[in-house]
């Protein structure tokens, strides 16, 4: 089965001040790992520079889009544009919001798989 790359764009970095005051450590700020507008391309593995925890939260959408899932997710009651998913990392105080888009760019393995 062929696979295409998925474009991942950081749409927004958020910060819930109330939750941070209640539960966060002093001085906690918005996520320092990612910046709005950053773009990554996913294929067979996590894109270099993308936070591990963010990847764990969004990889299932990337995997589905990379394999041709172009209809809207969740029974067509979520995203109006086919081939797009909006998802966030799992940080409850300072989540980062991502746009994932299917592309026509073929995915290529550019590393030696471990055997």
C-alpha positions as CSV (number, residue, x, y, z in Angstrom):
1,X,0.0,0.0,0.0
2,X,1.4,3.4,-0.9
3,X,1.6,6.2,1.6
4,X,1.8,10.0,1.2
5,X,3.3,12.6,3.5
6,X,1.0,14.6,5.8
7,X,1.6,18.3,6.4
8,X,1.4,19.3,10.0
9,X,1.0,23.0,10.8
10,X,1.1,24.5,14.3
11,X,-2.0,26.6,14.3
12,X,-2.0,27.9,17.8
13,X,-0.1,27.6,21.1
14,X,-2.5,28.1,24.1
15,X,-2.1,28.7,27.8
16,X,-4.9,28.4,30.4
17,X,-3.9,30.9,33.1
18,X,-6.5,29.7,35.6
19,X,-5.4,26.1,35.4
20,X,-1.8,27.2,35.5
21,X,-2.4,29.2,38.7
22,X,-4.2,26.2,40.3
23,X,-2.1,23.3,39.1
24,X,1.1,24.5,37.4
25,X,4.5,25.2,38.7
26,X,5.4,28.8,39.3
27,X,6.6,30.5,36.1
28,X,4.9,28.1,33.7
29,X,4.3,29.6,30.3
30,X,3.0,28.4,26.9
31,X,4.8,25.5,25.3
32,X,8.4,26.4,24.5
33,X,8.9,23.5,22.1
34,X,6.7,24.7,19.2
35,X,5.8,28.0,17.5
36,X,2.7,29.0,15.6
37,X,3.2,28.6,11.9
38,X,5.8,25.8,12.2
39,X,5.3,23.2,9.5
40,X,6.4,19.5,9.6
41,X,5.9,16.7,7.2
42,X,5.1,13.2,8.6
43,X,5.6,9.9,6.8
44,X,6.8,6.7,8.3
45,X,8.0,8.3,11.5
46,X,7.7,11.3,13.8
47,X,9.0,14.4,12.0
48,X,12.3,15.7,13.4
49,X,11.7,18.6,15.8
50,X,8.2,17.7,16.6
51,X,7.5,17.1,20.4
52,X,7.3,13.4,21.3
53,X,4.1,13.9,23.4
54,X,2.4,15.9,20.6
55,X,3.2,13.2,18.1
56,X,1.7,10.5,20.4
57,X,-1.5,12.6,20.5
58,X,-1.8,13.2,16.8
59,X,-0.2,10.3,15.0
60,X,-3.4,8.4,14.5
61,X,-4.7,11.2,12.4
62,X,-1.5,11.5,10.5
63,X,-1.5,7.7,9.9
64,X,-5.1,7.8,8.6
65,X,-4.5,10.8,6.3
66,X,-1.2,9.3,5.0
67,X,-3.1,6.1,4.0
68,X,-5.8,8.0,2.0
69,X,-8.5,8.7,4.6
70,X,-10.0,11.7,2.9
71,X,-13.5,11.7,4.2
72,X,-14.2,13.7,7.3
73,X,-13.4,11.9,10.6
74,X,-16.1,10.9,13.1
75,X,-19.0,10.3,10.8
76,X,-18.8,13.6,9.0
77,X,-19.7,15.7,12.0
78,X,-16.3,17.2,12.9
79,X,-14.3,18.8,10.0
80,X,-15.9,20.1,6.9
81,X,-12.9,19.8,4.6
82,X,-11.9,16.3,3.5
83,X,-8.3,15.4,4.1
84,X,-8.0,17.6,7.1
85,X,-7.9,17.0,10.8
86,X,-7.5,19.5,13.7
87,X,-6.0,18.0,16.8
88,X,-4.1,19.0,19.9
89,X,-1.4,17.7,22.1
90,X,-2.4,16.3,25.5
91,X,-1.1,19.1,27.7
92,X,-4.2,20.2,29.6
93,X,-2.7,23.5,30.7
94,X,-0.9,24.6,27.5
95,X,-2.1,22.6,24.6
96,X,-0.8,23.1,21.1
97,X,-3.3,23.0,18.2
98,X,-2.3,21.4,14.9
99,X,-3.8,21.2,11.4
100,X,-3.0,18.0,9.6
101,X,-3.5,17.8,5.9
102,X,-3.2,15.0,3.4
103,X,-0.8,15.7,0.5
104,X,0.0,14.1,-2.8
105,X,3.7,13.9,-1.8
106,X,4.8,10.2,-1.8
107,X,6.3,9.1,1.4
108,X,9.8,7.5,1.1
109,X,11.8,5.6,3.7
110,X,14.9,7.6,4.0
111,X,16.6,5.7,6.7
112,X,17.8,2.1,7.2
113,X,15.2,0.1,9.1
114,X,16.5,-1.8,12.1
115,X,16.4,-5.5,11.4
